[in-house]
Each structure stands twice: as structure tokens, then as C-alpha cells.
Amino acid sequence: MNTEKRLTISELVDEIRSSLTVTDGWVPALSGPAGPTGVLKDAPLSEIVRSLGEFAATPALPSAVTKLLRRAAESAAAALPADQEAAYGRLGAAYAYVLQAHRAAGGETSICLKSDESMP
């Protein structure tokens, strides 16, 4: 029996947003001061999509990272007009791309899943 808890739509958005936040997101940290600034902690999905697109076009980031962030932006954008079930799948894909982008970056910046308090 699978006892793992699935993230909700809101939690998926929160996890993606946390990677992009101005204050402690790993994506803005990786792009440095010359890159985009990221989003605020309460940014709506439309701002998250915009920010993912900006980071995907940032020359300071490795190409493997920008490709994955571009895919994340496309998936998240497709969730905007989607029904609840389709939005969940598209946000799940966007989140997976963000996690893959972090791995492609070599884990040079820390990532902490809000849903798991045991992580550093």
C-alpha cells in the first residue's frame, strides 16, 4: 500500500515558488546579481511562470539548467487555464523540471522542501 502523501496544487506552487524567491531561492542565488531577481514569497502562479521564463533566458546559468527551467515555465503556464486535474499534472511536471534543474546545477545551492521539515 502506498502511504506517501501527494502534494496538493497549492503545495506544488509553493515548492516551485520557494526555488525562485528573492530572499532564499536557489535559482536567483545561482544566477547571481546580474540575473533576474526572482519572486516574492506570496507571488501568484502567473508571476512564477514569468520568473521561470526570465531565468530560462539568463545567459549566466548553465544551458542544461535553462533548458529545464524553460520546460518548467511551459508546464506551469499550461496549468494557468487548465481544469483542476490537468493543472495538477502540469504543476507536477513543472516541479519535476525545477528539481531536475537543481540537480543539473550540481546542487551548488541548497534546496529544502517545505513539506519535509527534516531536511536542512
N, CA, C and O atoms as CSV, one atom per row, in Angstrom:
chain,resi,resn,atom,element,x,y,z
A,1,MET,N,N,0.843,-1.172,0.000
A,1,MET,CA,C,0.000,0.000,0.000
A,1,MET,C,C,0.895,1.244,0.000
A,1,MET,O,O,1.881,1.311,0.734
A,2,ASN,N,N,0.544,2.200,-0.814
A,2,ASN,CA,C,1.302,3.444,-0.916
A,2,ASN,C,C,0.806,4.424,0.146
A,2,ASN,O,O,-0.329,4.895,0.088
A,3,THR,N,N,1.667,4.721,1.109
A,3,THR,CA,C,1.277,5.636,2.186
A,3,THR,C,C,1.887,7.017,2.013
A,3,THR,O,O,1.741,7.876,2.882
A,4,GLU,N,N,2.572,7.237,0.891
A,4,GLU,CA,C,3.161,8.548,0.647
A,4,GLU,C,C,2.069,9.582,0.409
A,4,GLU,O,O,1.048,9.306,-0.221
A,5,LYS,N,N,2.312,10.768,0.927
A,5,LYS,CA,C,1.359,11.863,0.768
A,5,LYS,C,C,1.657,12.600,-0.539
A,5,LYS,O,O,2.797,12.990,-0.791
A,6,ARG,N,N,0.644,12.785,-1.356
A,6,ARG,CA,C,0.797,13.576,-2.581
A,6,ARG,C,C,0.708,15.045,-2.231
A,6,ARG,O,O,-0.105,15.448,-1.399
A,7,LEU,N,N,1.541,15.837,-2.865
A,7,LEU,CA,C,1.448,17.278,-2.678
A,7,LEU,C,C,0.162,17.785,-3.315
A,7,LEU,O,O,-0.281,17.255,-4.334
A,8,THR,N,N,-0.430,18.794,-2.726
A,8,THR,CA,C,-1.613,19.429,-3.307
A,8,THR,C,C,-1.162,20.430,-4.366
A,8,THR,O,O,0.030,20.707,-4.494
A,9,ILE,N,N,-2.107,20.968,-5.118
A,9,ILE,CA,C,-1.778,22.001,-6.103
A,9,ILE,C,C,-1.106,23.179,-5.414
A,9,ILE,O,O,-0.100,23.698,-5.899
A,10,SER,N,N,-1.654,23.594,-4.303
A,10,SER,CA,C,-1.093,24.718,-3.555
A,10,SER,C,C,0.333,24.427,-3.089
A,10,SER,O,O,1.198,25.301,-3.142
A,11,GLU,N,N,0.571,23.208,-2.637
A,11,GLU,CA,C,1.915,22.832,-2.187
A,11,GLU,C,C,2.899,22.778,-3.354
A,11,GLU,O,O,4.057,23.164,-3.199
A,12,LEU,N,N,2.455,22.307,-4.518
A,12,LEU,CA,C,3.328,22.300,-5.695
A,12,LEU,C,C,3.734,23.722,-6.068
A,12,LEU,O,O,4.903,23.989,-6.347
A,13,VAL,N,N,2.761,24.633,-6.069
A,13,VAL,CA,C,3.059,26.038,-6.373
A,13,VAL,C,C,4.034,26.594,-5.340
A,13,VAL,O,O,4.980,27.296,-5.697
A,14,ASP,N,N,3.810,26.288,-4.062
A,14,ASP,CA,C,4.710,26.760,-3.002
A,14,ASP,C,C,6.130,26.250,-3.199
A,14,ASP,O,O,7.090,26.998,-3.016
A,15,GLU,N,N,6.269,24.986,-3.568
A,15,GLU,CA,C,7.599,24.404,-3.763
A,15,GLU,C,C,8.321,25.048,-4.951
A,15,GLU,O,O,9.511,25.350,-4.867
A,16,ILE,N,N,7.606,25.254,-6.043
A,16,ILE,CA,C,8.215,25.911,-7.204
A,16,ILE,C,C,8.594,27.340,-6.833
A,16,ILE,O,O,9.700,27.792,-7.130
A,17,ARG,N,N,7.675,28.048,-6.186
A,17,ARG,CA,C,7.912,29.432,-5.772
A,17,ARG,C,C,9.145,29.530,-4.869
A,17,ARG,O,O,9.945,30.455,-5.018
A,18,SER,N,N,9.305,28.594,-3.943
A,18,SER,CA,C,10.423,28.665,-2.997
A,18,SER,C,C,11.779,28.589,-3.699
A,18,SER,O,O,12.768,29.114,-3.187
A,19,SER,N,N,11.834,27.952,-4.849
A,19,SER,CA,C,13.082,27.899,-5.621
A,19,SER,C,C,13.411,29.231,-6.272
A,19,SER,O,O,14.555,29.481,-6.652
A,20,LEU,N,N,12.402,30.086,-6.399
A,20,LEU,CA,C,12.546,31.347,-7.132
A,20,LEU,C,C,12.503,32.589,-6.254
A,20,LEU,O,O,12.632,33.701,-6.767
A,21,THR,N,N,12.326,32.433,-4.944
A,21,THR,CA,C,12.149,33.612,-4.094
A,21,THR,C,C,13.396,34.481,-4.060
A,21,THR,O,O,14.526,33.995,-4.109
A,22,VAL,N,N,13.152,35.772,-3.974
A,22,VAL,CA,C,14.220,36.771,-3.961
A,22,VAL,C,C,15.175,36.520,-2.806
A,22,VAL,O,O,16.391,36.602,-2.981
A,23,THR,N,N,14.648,36.219,-1.638
A,23,THR,CA,C,15.470,36.136,-0.433
A,23,THR,C,C,16.264,34.856,-0.295
A,23,THR,O,O,17.408,34.895,0.159
A,24,ASP,N,N,15.695,33.715,-0.675
A,24,ASP,CA,C,16.420,32.469,-0.442
A,24,ASP,C,C,16.216,31.392,-1.504
A,24,ASP,O,O,16.462,30.215,-1.240
A,25,GLY,N,N,15.778,31.768,-2.682
A,25,GLY,CA,C,15.604,30.792,-3.757
A,25,GLY,C,C,16.937,30.387,-4.362
A,25,GLY,O,O,17.832,31.217,-4.519
A,26,TRP,N,N,17.068,29.112,-4.701
A,26,TRP,CA,C,18.334,28.651,-5.257
A,26,TRP,C,C,18.560,29.172,-6.677
A,26,TRP,O,O,19.705,29.361,-7.086
A,27,VAL,N,N,17.491,29.406,-7.428
A,27,VAL,CA,C,17.662,29.872,-8.810
A,27,VAL,C,C,18.240,31.293,-8.840
A,27,VAL,O,O,19.218,31.518,-9.554
A,28,PRO,N,N,17.681,32.265,-8.097
A,28,PRO,CA,C,18.298,33.595,-8.074
A,28,PRO,C,C,19.730,33.562,-7.527
A,28,PRO,O,O,20.591,34.310,-7.991
A,29,ALA,N,N,19.981,32.693,-6.541
A,29,ALA,CA,C,21.335,32.586,-5.988
A,29,ALA,C,C,22.314,32.094,-7.047
A,29,ALA,O,O,23.449,32.566,-7.118
A,30,LEU,N,N,21.876,31.150,-7.864
A,30,LEU,CA,C,22.740,30.600,-8.908
A,30,LEU,C,C,23.006,31.617,-10.014
A,30,LEU,O,O,24.109,31.666,-10.559
A,31,SER,N,N,22.011,32.420,-10.347
A,31,SER,CA,C,22.185,33.381,-11.446
A,31,SER,C,C,23.011,34.589,-11.028
A,31,SER,O,O,23.552,35.296,-11.879
A,32,GLY,N,N,23.111,34.828,-9.734
A,32,GLY,CA,C,23.938,35.929,-9.243
A,32,GLY,C,C,23.273,37.282,-9.389
A,32,GLY,O,O,22.128,37.384,-9.832
A,33,PRO,N,N,24.009,38.329,-9.008
A,33,PRO,CA,C,23.436,39.677,-9.005
A,33,PRO,C,C,23.072,40.208,-10.392
A,33,PRO,O,O,22.236,41.104,-10.502
A,34,ALA,N,N,23.671,39.684,-11.432
A,34,ALA,CA,C,23.371,40.154,-12.785
A,34,ALA,C,C,22.106,39.510,-13.355
A,34,ALA,O,O,21.592,39.957,-14.380
A,35,GLY,N,N,21.604,38.465,-12.695
A,35,GLY,CA,C,20.426,37.760,-13.191
A,35,GLY,C,C,19.134,38.378,-12.700
A,35,GLY,O,O,19.155,39.366,-11.967
A,36,PRO,N,N,18.010,37.803,-13.096
A,36,PRO,CA,C,16.707,38.275,-12.618
A,36,PRO,C,C,16.629,38.185,-11.092
A,36,PRO,O,O,17.394,37.454,-10.463
A,37,THR,N,N,15.708,38.928,-10.517
A,37,THR,CA,C,15.643,38.992,-9.060
A,37,THR,C,C,14.814,37.898,-8.418
A,37,THR,O,O,14.978,37.657,-7.222
A,38,GLY,N,N,13.954,37.238,-9.124
A,38,GLY,CA,C,13.105,36.224,-8.524
A,38,GLY,C,C,11.745,36.781,-8.152
A,38,GLY,O,O,11.347,37.845,-8.625
A,39,VAL,N,N,11.033,36.053,-7.300
A,39,VAL,CA,C,9.667,36.429,-6.927
A,39,VAL,C,C,9.555,36.621,-5.421
A,39,VAL,O,O,10.421,36.196,-4.657
A,40,LEU,N,N,8.479,37.264,-5.017
A,40,LEU,CA,C,8.180,37.413,-3.598
A,40,LEU,C,C,7.568,36.120,-3.070
A,40,LEU,O,O,7.096,35.291,-3.847
A,41,LYS,N,N,7.578,35.952,-1.772
A,41,LYS,CA,C,7.081,34.712,-1.160
A,41,LYS,C,C,5.594,34.469,-1.375
A,41,LYS,O,O,5.122,33.345,-1.203
A,42,ASP,N,N,4.845,35.508,-1.749
A,42,ASP,CA,C,3.408,35.338,-1.981
A,42,ASP,C,C,3.028,35.522,-3.453
A,42,ASP,O,O,1.865,35.774,-3.771
A,43,ALA,N,N,4.007,35.397,-4.343
A,43,ALA,CA,C,3.765,35.608,-5.776
A,43,ALA,C,C,2.746,34.604,-6.317
A,43,ALA,O,O,2.790,33.423,-5.970
A,44,PRO,N,N,1.828,35.075,-7.167
A,44,PRO,CA,C,0.859,34.166,-7.788
A,44,PRO,C,C,1.528,33.331,-8.886
A,44,PRO,O,O,2.652,33.613,-9.300
A,45,LEU,N,N,0.832,32.324,-9.337
A,45,LEU,CA,C,1.370,31.426,-10.359
A,45,LEU,C,C,1.787,32.179,-11.617
A,45,LEU,O,O,2.795,31.831,-12.231
A,46,SER,N,N,1.041,33.193,-12.009
A,46,SER,CA,C,1.404,33.948,-13.218
A,46,SER,C,C,2.783,34.592,-13.075
A,46,SER,O,O,3.537,34.648,-14.046
A,47,GLU,N,N,3.121,35.077,-11.888
A,47,GLU,CA,C,4.449,35.664,-11.647
A,47,GLU,C,C,5.530,34.585,-11.623
A,47,GLU,O,O,6.657,34.817,-12.060
A,48,ILE,N,N,5.185,33.429,-11.118
A,48,ILE,CA,C,6.129,32.311,-11.091
A,48,ILE,C,C,6.465,31.890,-12.516
A,48,ILE,O,O,7.627,31.640,-12.836
A,49,VAL,N,N,5.450,31.812,-13.370
A,49,VAL,CA,C,5.663,31.466,-14.779
A,49,VAL,C,C,6.571,32.495,-15.442
A,49,VAL,O,O,7.513,32.135,-16.149
A,50,ARG,N,N,6.287,33.781,-15.212
A,50,ARG,CA,C,7.108,34.854,-15.776
A,50,ARG,C,C,8.556,34.726,-15.307
A,50,ARG,O,O,9.484,34.841,-16.108
A,51,SER,N,N,8.747,34.489,-14.018
A,51,SER,CA,C,10.085,34.388,-13.456
A,51,SER,C,C,10.838,33.175,-14.003
A,51,SER,O,O,12.024,33.273,-14.317
A,52,LEU,N,N,10.162,32.043,-14.117
A,52,LEU,CA,C,10.802,30.863,-14.706
A,52,LEU,C,C,11.288,31.171,-16.120
A,52,LEU,O,O,12.389,30.777,-16.505
A,53,GLY,N,N,10.465,31.875,-16.885
A,53,GLY,CA,C,10.855,32.255,-18.246
A,53,GLY,C,C,12.054,33.183,-18.268
A,53,GLY,O,O,12.934,33.046,-19.117
A,54,GLU,N,N,12.092,34.133,-17.333
A,54,GLU,CA,C,13.235,35.052,-17.258
A,54,GLU,C,C,14.517,34.297,-16.932
A,54,GLU,O,O,15.552,34.527,-17.558
A,55,PHE,N,N,14.454,33.402,-15.960
A,55,PHE,CA,C,15.649,32.639,-15.600
A,55,PHE,C,C,16.057,31.694,-16.725
A,55,PHE,O,O,17.247,31.442,-16.916
A,56,ALA,N,N,15.089,31.167,-17.471
A,56,ALA,CA,C,15.405,30.282,-18.594
A,56,ALA,C,C,16.168,31.016,-19.686
A,56,ALA,O,O,16.884,30.395,-20.472
A,57,ALA,N,N,16.018,32.336,-19.738
A,57,ALA,CA,C,16.705,33.143,-20.752
A,57,ALA,C,C,17.965,33.816,-20.207
A,57,ALA,O,O,18.533,34.686,-20.867
A,58,THR,N,N,18.403,33.428,-19.025
A,58,THR,CA,C,19.561,34.058,-18.393
A,58,THR,C,C,20.854,33.408,-18.864
A,58,THR,O,O,21.070,32.222,-18.612
A,59,PRO,N,N,21.720,34.157,-19.544
A,59,PRO,CA,C,22.965,33.585,-20.056
A,59,PRO,C,C,23.931,33.125,-18.965
A,59,PRO,O,O,24.797,32.288,-19.223
A,60,ALA,N,N,23.795,33.659,-17.754
A,60,ALA,CA,C,24.712,33.304,-16.673
A,60,ALA,C,C,24.483,31.885,-16.150
A,60,ALA,O,O,25.340,31.333,-15.461
A,61,LEU,N,N,23.348,31.301,-16.469
A,61,LEU,CA,C,23.039,29.952,-15.995
A,61,LEU,C,C,23.509,28.910,-17.005
A,61,LEU,O,O,23.519,29.173,-18.207
A,62,PRO,N,N,23.898,27.734,-16.528
A,62,PRO,CA,C,24.289,26.653,-17.443
A,62,PRO,C,C,23.136,26.291,-18.383
A,62,PRO,O,O,21.969,26.350,-17.994
A,63,SER,N,N,23.463,25.921,-19.602
A,63,SER,CA,C,22.419,25.631,-20.593
A,63,SER,C,C,21.517,24.477,-20.167
A,63,SER,O,O,20.323,24.488,-20.467
A,64,ALA,N,N,22.063,23.486,-19.477
A,64,ALA,CA,C,21.225,22.375,-19.009
A,64,ALA,C,C,20.162,22.878,-18.033
A,64,ALA,O,O,19.032,22.388,-18.030
A,65,VAL,N,N,20.526,23.850,-17.214
A,65,VAL,CA,C,19.585,24.426,-16.251
A,65,VAL,C,C,18.530,25.248,-16.979
A,65,VAL,O,O,17.341,25.134,-16.681
A,66,THR,N,N,18.954,26.074,-17.928
A,66,THR,CA,C,17.985,26.930,-18.623
A,66,THR,C,C,16.986,26.108,-19.436
A,66,THR,O,O,15.812,26.469,-19.515
A,67,LYS,N,N,17.434,25.011,-20.039
A,67,LYS,CA,C,16.508,24.148,-20.786
A,67,LYS,C,C,15.425,23.591,-19.863
A,67,LYS,O,O,14.246,23.568,-20.219
A,68,LEU,N,N,15.831,23.148,-18.690
A,68,LEU,CA,C,14.869,22.575,-17.746
A,68,LEU,C,C,13.951,23.645,-17.171
A,68,LEU,O,O,12.765,23.392,-16.962
A,69,LEU,N,N,14.481,24.833,-16.914
A,69,LEU,CA,C,13.635,25.920,-16.421
A,69,LEU,C,C,12.640,26.362,-17.491
A,69,LEU,O,O,11.515,26.743,-17.168
A,70,ARG,N,N,13.041,26.314,-18.755
A,70,ARG,CA,C,12.126,26.647,-19.850
A,70,ARG,C,C,10.970,25.636,-19.893
A,70,ARG,O,O,9.811,26.010,-20.072
A,71,ARG,N,N,11.303,24.370,-19.729
A,71,ARG,CA,C,10.253,23.345,-19.701
A,71,ARG,C,C,9.346,23.531,-18.488
A,71,ARG,O,O,8.133,23.343,-18.578
A,72,ALA,N,N,9.938,23.901,-17.359
A,72,ALA,CA,C,9.135,24.164,-16.154
A,72,ALA,C,C,8.187,25.328,-16.399
A,72,ALA,O,O,7.021,25.281,-16.006
A,73,ALA,N,N,8.690,26.371,-17.049
A,73,ALA,CA,C,7.852,27.539,-17.352
A,73,ALA,C,C,6.700,27.153,-18.272
A,73,ALA,O,O,5.565,27.579,-18.061
A,74,GLU,N,N,6.988,26.350,-19.286
A,74,GLU,CA,C,5.942,25.917,-20.219
A,74,GLU,C,C,4.883,25.076,-19.512
A,74,GLU,O,O,3.687,25.255,-19.741
A,75,SER,N,N,5.320,24.166,-18.659
A,75,SER,CA,C,4.374,23.319,-17.928
A,75,SER,C,C,3.527,24.139,-16.967
A,75,SER,O,O,2.314,23.945,-16.880
A,76,ALA,N,N,4.166,25.055,-16.246
A,76,ALA,CA,C,3.429,25.899,-15.296
A,76,ALA,C,C,2.457,26.816,-16.035
A,76,ALA,O,O,1.341,27.044,-15.568
A,77,ALA,N,N,2.875,27.341,-17.183
A,77,ALA,CA,C,1.988,28.208,-17.971
A,77,ALA,C,C,0.763,27.433,-18.448
A,77,ALA,O,O,-0.342,27.973,-18.488
A,78,ALA,N,N,0.963,26.178,-18.806
A,78,ALA,CA,C,-0.157,25.354,-19.260
A,78,ALA,C,C,-1.137,25.061,-18.127
A,78,ALA,O,O,-2.290,24.714,-18.383
A,79,ALA,N,N,-0.695,25.195,-16.893
A,79,ALA,CA,C,-1.574,24.952,-15.740
A,79,ALA,C,C,-2.500,26.129,-15.470
A,79,ALA,O,O,-3.534,25.965,-14.823
A,80,LEU,N,N,-2.142,27.310,-15.956
A,80,LEU,CA,C,-2.941,28.507,-15.666
A,80,LEU,C,C,-4.397,28.385,-16.116
A,80,LEU,O,O,-5.297,28.619,-15.309
A,81,PRO,N,N,-4.661,28.027,-17.381
A,81,PRO,CA,C,-6.061,27.939,-17.811
A,81,PRO,C,C,-6.673,26.548,-17.640
A,81,PRO,O,O,-7.826,26.331,-18.013
A,82,ALA,N,N,-5.924,25.618,-17.088
A,82,ALA,CA,C,-6.364,24.222,-17.053
A,82,ALA,C,C,-7.368,23.955,-15.934
A,82,ALA,O,O,-7.450,24.687,-14.948
A,83,ASP,N,N,-8.127,22.874,-16.129
A,83,ASP,CA,C,-9.014,22.438,-15.053
A,83,ASP,C,C,-8.162,21.845,-13.926
A,83,ASP,O,O,-6.962,21.631,-14.097
A,84,GLN,N,N,-8.775,21.587,-12.801
A,84,GLN,CA,C,-8.079,21.156,-11.588
A,84,GLN,C,C,-7.190,19.933,-11.823
A,84,GLN,O,O,-6.029,19.927,-11.414
A,85,GLU,N,N,-7.714,18.919,-12.466
A,85,GLU,CA,C,-6.958,17.687,-12.686
A,85,GLU,C,C,-5.783,17.913,-13.631
A,85,GLU,O,O,-4.675,17.448,-13.362
A,86,ALA,N,N,-6.011,18.615,-14.723
A,86,ALA,CA,C,-4.934,18.895,-15.673
A,86,ALA,C,C,-3.889,19.813,-15.048
A,86,ALA,O,O,-2.691,19.631,-15.265
A,87,ALA,N,N,-4.337,20.793,-14.279
A,87,ALA,CA,C,-3.403,21.716,-13.619
A,87,ALA,C,C,-2.483,20.955,-12.682
A,87,ALA,O,O,-1.291,21.255,-12.605
A,88,TYR,N,N,-3.018,19.980,-11.974
A,88,TYR,CA,C,-2.201,19.199,-11.044
A,88,TYR,C,C,-1.062,18.499,-11.792
A,88,TYR,O,O,0.089,18.550,-11.360
A,89,GLY,N,N,-1.379,17.856,-12.894
A,89,GLY,CA,C,-0.361,17.158,-13.672
A,89,GLY,C,C,0.683,18.102,-14.242
A,89,GLY,O,O,1.875,17.793,-14.247
A,90,ARG,N,N,0.238,19.243,-14.718
A,90,ARG,CA,C,1.170,20.206,-15.316
A,90,ARG,C,C,2.065,20.843,-14.260
A,90,ARG,O,O,3.249,21.072,-14.504
A,91,LEU,N,N,1.503,21.131,-13.085
A,91,LEU,CA,C,2.318,21.678,-11.999
A,91,LEU,C,C,3.283,20.625,-11.457
A,91,LEU,O,O,4.406,20.947,-11.067
A,92,GLY,N,N,2.846,19.378,-11.435
A,92,GLY,CA,C,3.745,18.297,-11.033
A,92,GLY,C,C,4.924,18.187,-11.984
A,92,GLY,O,O,6.060,17.984,-11.556
A,93,ALA,N,N,4.649,18.320,-13.275
A,93,ALA,CA,C,5.726,18.289,-14.268
A,93,ALA,C,C,6.651,19.486,-14.090
A,93,ALA,O,O,7.872,19.339,-14.156
A,94,ALA,N,N,6.086,20.662,-13.865
A,94,ALA,CA,C,6.904,21.861,-13.656
A,94,ALA,C,C,7.810,21.689,-12.446
A,94,ALA,O,O,8.987,22.045,-12.490
A,95,TYR,N,N,7.266,21.147,-11.374
A,95,TYR,CA,C,8.050,20.921,-10.159
A,95,TYR,C,C,9.176,19.921,-10.430
A,95,TYR,O,O,10.301,20.113,-9.971
A,96,ALA,N,N,8.875,18.864,-11.168
A,96,ALA,CA,C,9.906,17.880,-11.509
A,96,ALA,C,C,11.023,18.525,-12.329
A,96,ALA,O,O,12.198,18.229,-12.112
A,97,TYR,N,N,10.665,19.399,-13.265
A,97,TYR,CA,C,11.689,20.094,-14.048
A,97,TYR,C,C,12.548,20.998,-13.165
A,97,TYR,O,O,13.758,21.091,-13.370
A,98,VAL,N,N,11.939,21.660,-12.192
A,98,VAL,CA,C,12.705,22.518,-11.279
A,98,VAL,C,C,13.683,21.668,-10.471
A,98,VAL,O,O,14.833,22.062,-10.282
A,99,LEU,N,N,13.238,20.510,-9.994
A,99,LEU,CA,C,14.136,19.624,-9.249
A,99,LEU,C,C,15.272,19.119,-10.137
A,99,LEU,O,O,16.419,19.043,-9.696
A,100,GLN,N,N,14.959,18.777,-11.382
A,100,GLN,CA,C,15.998,18.330,-12.310
A,100,GLN,C,C,16.977,19.455,-12.615
A,100,GLN,O,O,18.177,19.215,-12.753
A,101,ALA,N,N,16.474,20.677,-12.720
A,101,ALA,CA,C,17.351,21.826,-12.964
A,101,ALA,C,C,18.311,22.014,-11.802
A,101,ALA,O,O,19.481,22.337,-12.005
A,102,HIS,N,N,17.821,21.812,-10.589
A,102,HIS,CA,C,18.692,21.932,-9.417
A,102,HIS,C,C,19.791,20.880,-9.466
A,102,HIS,O,O,20.952,21.170,-9.177
A,103,ARG,N,N,19.425,19.671,-9.831
A,103,ARG,CA,C,20.435,18.615,-9.956
A,103,ARG,C,C,21.424,18.944,-11.076
A,103,ARG,O,O,22.625,18.717,-10.930
A,104,ALA,N,N,20.925,19.477,-12.188
A,104,ALA,CA,C,21.802,19.844,-13.305
A,104,ALA,C,C,22.759,20.962,-12.916
A,104,ALA,O,O,23.858,21.070,-13.459
A,105,ALA,N,N,22.331,21.792,-11.970
A,105,ALA,CA,C,23.197,22.872,-11.486
A,105,ALA,C,C,24.271,22.327,-10.560
A,105,ALA,O,O,25.141,23.069,-10.105
A,106,GLY,N,N,24.211,21.044,-10.285
A,106,GLY,CA,C,25.214,20.433,-9.431
A,106,GLY,C,C,24.914,20.599,-7.958
A,106,GLY,O,O,25.777,20.364,-7.112
A,107,GLY,N,N,23.693,21.002,-7.649
A,107,GLY,CA,C,23.339,21.190,-6.248
A,107,GLY,C,C,24.174,22.266,-5.584
A,107,GLY,O,O,24.395,22.232,-4.373
A,108,GLU,N,N,24.645,23.238,-6.387
A,108,GLU,CA,C,25.519,24.285,-5.870
A,108,GLU,C,C,24.836,25.175,-4.849
A,108,GLU,O,O,25.506,25.875,-4.090
A,109,THR,N,N,23.534,25.157,-4.822
A,109,THR,CA,C,22.783,25.933,-3.841
A,109,THR,C,C,21.867,24.985,-3.109
A,109,THR,O,O,21.473,23.956,-3.657
A,110,SER,N,N,21.528,25.305,-1.908
A,110,SER,CA,C,20.704,24.389,-1.115
A,110,SER,C,C,19.258,24.433,-1.571
A,110,SER,O,O,18.774,25.452,-2.064
A,111,ILE,N,N,18.591,23.329,-1.401
A,111,ILE,CA,C,17.167,23.253,-1.688
A,111,ILE,C,C,16.515,22.537,-0.515
A,111,ILE,O,O,17.011,21.510,-0.052
A,112,CYS,N,N,15.440,23.065,-0.052
A,112,CYS,CA,C,14.741,22.477,1.079
A,112,CYS,C,C,13.262,22.398,0.741
A,112,CYS,O,O,12.638,23.410,0.423
A,113,LEU,N,N,12.712,21.221,0.809
A,113,LEU,CA,C,11.297,21.049,0.550
A,113,LEU,C,C,10.535,21.463,1.791
A,113,LEU,O,O,10.742,20.904,2.868
A,114,LYS,N,N,9.660,22.434,1.647
A,114,LYS,CA,C,8.893,22.911,2.793
A,114,LYS,C,C,8.060,21.802,3.412
A,114,LYS,O,O,7.788,21.818,4.613
A,115,SER,N,N,7.662,20.856,2.607
A,115,SER,CA,C,6.793,19.796,3.107
A,115,SER,C,C,7.551,18.772,3.948
A,115,SER,O,O,6.931,17.904,4.562
A,116,ASP,N,N,8.866,18.858,3.987
A,116,ASP,CA,C,9.665,17.917,4.765
A,116,ASP,C,C,10.560,18.686,5.718
A,116,ASP,O,O,11.638,19.135,5.329
A,117,GLU,N,N,10.138,18.840,6.940
A,117,GLU,CA,C,10.860,19.628,7.932
A,117,GLU,C,C,12.186,18.994,8.321
A,117,GLU,O,O,13.029,19.670,8.911
A,118,SER,N,N,12.399,17.723,8.013
A,118,SER,CA,C,13.624,17.059,8.425
A,118,SER,C,C,14.816,17.407,7.552
A,118,SER,O,O,15.950,17.086,7.907
A,119,MET,N,N,14.585,18.052,6.424
A,119,MET,CA,C,15.680,18.402,5.523
A,119,MET,C,C,16.353,19.677,5.998
A,119,MET,O,O,15.692,20.539,6.576
A,120,PRO,N,N,17.660,19.817,5.766
A,120,PRO,CA,C,18.384,21.031,6.199
A,120,PRO,C,C,17.976,22.261,5.440
A,120,PRO,O,O,18.498,23.346,5.696
